[in-house]
Amino acid sequence: MRIDILTLFPEICRAPLNESMMKRAQEKKIVDLRIHNLRDWTTDKHHIVDDAPFGGGQGMVMKPEPIFSAVEELRGTIEKTSLRAVGSTEPEANVQRPTPKAFASRQSNAQLQKSKIILMSPAGRRFDQQMAIELAHAPHLIVICGHYEGVDHRVVEQLVDFEISIGDYVLTNGAIAAVVLVDAVVRLLPGALGHEQSATDDSFSGGLLEAPQYTRPAEFRGWMVPEVLLSGNHAQIAAWRKAEALKRTKENRPDLLDDSGNK
């Protein structure tokens, strides 16, 4: 997977996305992460990316020109690569033409390679684990980080596939939200985590919060680890974890359950 982040503040993204799991995923070539300064796609000497809103109002709005230019350039790079699977630029004599069925299949595969354009915005659909799973299947994500009073709405109408919010609150800029999204997506990629079951066992992956976890020592200040976890009985442990996950979800996130209190 390749991920391109477009932001006015690249350093906000670079530091957290170059540590721990994210650093290892990049070193192992699991993800190709590129962080870009949106000002690089401006054409004026002052690198202006914002302007006053039409109709009046406070604050500034991000201009459409640099965003469209950046996305079209980055998307074009990827889609040119995928189109090589459909046709060929080699001389006619050296190429065996695919059958109509094979050509159609390659066209379908090229469509699957289409870049997904995401705008981080408090006005977007709320990000959750299911959305992270869906995005993890995309070969290329371009993440646009909003700022100021937002972006020119033509970006949303004509360019963006998904407008995403990480929660019902406002951050200084979308770069912080982009870090959250990228981390959540990349950890789902095969090989990104130390143990493949880790992502499956995470909170929300089964629709519930994760069950409580304990480690050594078994007794700490008089507080004991639940006996079932020391039993070695895997069936009983699995049943205990399922029951505790349901209990924890009822207490902390009842909105994840139906009206009867079940998933």
N, C-alpha and C positions, 0 to 999 in steps of 0.2 A: 504494500500500500504506500501511496505517496500522499502527503498532506502539505499543502501550502497555506500559510497564515499571512494575511494582509493586515497590517496594523500600523498605527502611527507611533507605537512604542514597542519596538522589537525586543528590547532588553527585558521587558516585563515577561515575555514569553520564554526567552532563552534560558534564563536561570532555572526555573522549575522544570523545564522540559529537557534539561541536560543533567538530570540527577536520577539515581535509583533505577527503577524499571524502565523509564523512558530512555535513559542513557544506554542501557543494555540492549534495548530493542533497536536502537539506531546502530549500535556497534555490530549487532548480529544481522543487520540489513533486513530486519523485519518491517521496519517503517523508514521511509525516506522523508524526513521532516525538513521543511524549508520555511524560514521566517523572513518575511520581506517588509521593507519600509514602504508604505503606500506612496510616500512623497517621491519615490523614484519614478513614478509614472506621471508626474506633473510635467507640464511643458513651459511654465513661466519661470523666470529667474528666482522668484521668491518661494517657489514650491508650495503654492497655496492649495489647500485641500478642502477649504470650507468657505461658506458665504452666508449672508443674512437670509432668513427665510422669507419667501414671498408671502404677502398678507400680513407681515409684521409679526412680532413676538420676540421673546427673549432668546438669547443664545445664538449659536451658529449651526448650520447644517452641512454635512459632508457632501461635497460636490460629486456629481455622477461621473464626470470624465475620467479622473484617475482610476476609479473603481472599475469601470467598464474596460479601460485599457489594460489594467493589470490582469483581470480575470480572463479576458479574451486571449492575452498572450500566454498565460499559464495553461489555460484549457487547450489552446491550440497546440502547445508542445506535446501534451499527453495524447490528444486525439489523432495527431499525425502519426504517432507511434502505433496506436491501435489500428489505424486504417491500413497499415502495412500488412495486416493479417487478412484484409479483404482483397486488395489488389497488389500489384507490383509495379515498380518503376524500372525494372530490368528490361533490356531489349526483348522484343517479341520472340525472337528465335530461341532465347534461352529460358523461356517460361512456358510451362505446361498449364494451359488455361483450366481453371477449376470447372467442374460440372455446375449447371444451374443450382442444383440442390446444395452442393458444397459452398457455392458462392453465397447463397442465401443464409447458410449456417454461419459463415464468416461475418456477414453483415450483422446478423443477430448478436454475435459475440462482440462486434465493434460497438454496438449500441450499449451492451452491458458495461463497456469500458468508459462510458460517458462520465465526465467529471460531475460531482455533486457540489453545488455552490451553496454555502451556508452563511447566513448573516446572524451574528450574535446580537440580540436585541431584547430589551425587557418586554417588547410587544409581541415576542414570538411564542410559539408553542413550547410548553414546559418540557425541558429535557428530562428523560428518565432512562432506566436501564434497557427497556425495549427499544428505544430509539438508538441507544448506543450499539445494541446488537445489529440493528438494521444498517447503521452507518459503517460498521466494521466489515460489512460485505462489499462495500464500494471500493474500487481500485484507486480512486483519487478524490480527495476532498480539498476544496478551496474554502477557507474560513475567513470571512470578512469581519473585522472587529469594528463595531460601531463606536462613535464618540460624539462629543458635543450633544446637540439636541436630536441626534439621529442622522440618518442618511436620506438623501433625495429619494422620494418614494418610487421613482422610476427604476431604481436599482432593485427594489422589492418586486415590482410589477414585471419587469422585463428580464431580469438576470438571475435572481435567487431561486433556488429550489426549496430551501427550508429556512424559515425564520425561527430561530431557537433562543429561548430564554433558559437560564439555569435556575430560576426561582423568582418569586414575587418580591423582588427588592431591586434597588438600583445601585450599580457599581460605577466607579469613576470612568471606566472604559471597558470595551468589549474584550480587550486582550486578556484580562483576568478570567473572564468567562470562557474564552477560547482554550485556555490552559486546562480548565476543568473538563471541557468536552473532549479534547484530544487525549488526555490521560485516560478517561473512561473508555474511549474507543480502542486505543492502542493495546490496553491490557487484555482485550478480548481476542487479539490476533494470535494465531497459533505460534507457540514458542516464546511469547512475550513474558509469561510468568514462569516461575521456577517449576511449578506443578500444574499440569493442564486442568486438574480438577478445581484449582483455586478459584477461577472465574465462575465455574458452575456453582460453587458453594457460597459465593458472595451474597450479601443482602440484595434483595430484589430479583435475583436471578430466577428464583422459583416463585416469585410473587410475594414472598414473605421476607421479613428481616432475618438476618443470620442468627443462629442460636448462640448463646454465650460460649466463650472460649476460655480455657484455663491452661496453665502450664506449671512447671515445678517452681516451688515446692508444693507438695500435696496439702500441706498444712502451713498456713501463714497467719500468725497472731491469733491462733485459735479458730480461724476460718478454714473449713475443709473443702476440698474439691468434691463435687457430687460423686457419690460412691460408684454410680453406674459407669462413669468415665474411667474408673480404675479397674473395672471388672474384666475387660478384654472381650466382652460379649458384644460383637459388632451389631447384631440385630437390635439388642436392647439400647445400645448407644444411638443407633440411627433413629429409633422410636423416640428416645428422650430428646434428641436434637429437634426432631420435627415438632414435638409437643412444645418445647421451649421457644422455638421460632414462632409458633402460632401465639403463644402467650405474650412474647415480647412485642409482636406486631399489634396485638389487641391493645397493649398498654401504650405504645409509642406512636403507632401509625394505623389507627383503626380505619382510616380512609382507604387502606389497601384491601380491606375485607368487605364482603357483601353484608347485607343487613342482618344476616343470621350469625355473623361473626366468623364465617368460614371463607377460605380462599376459593 
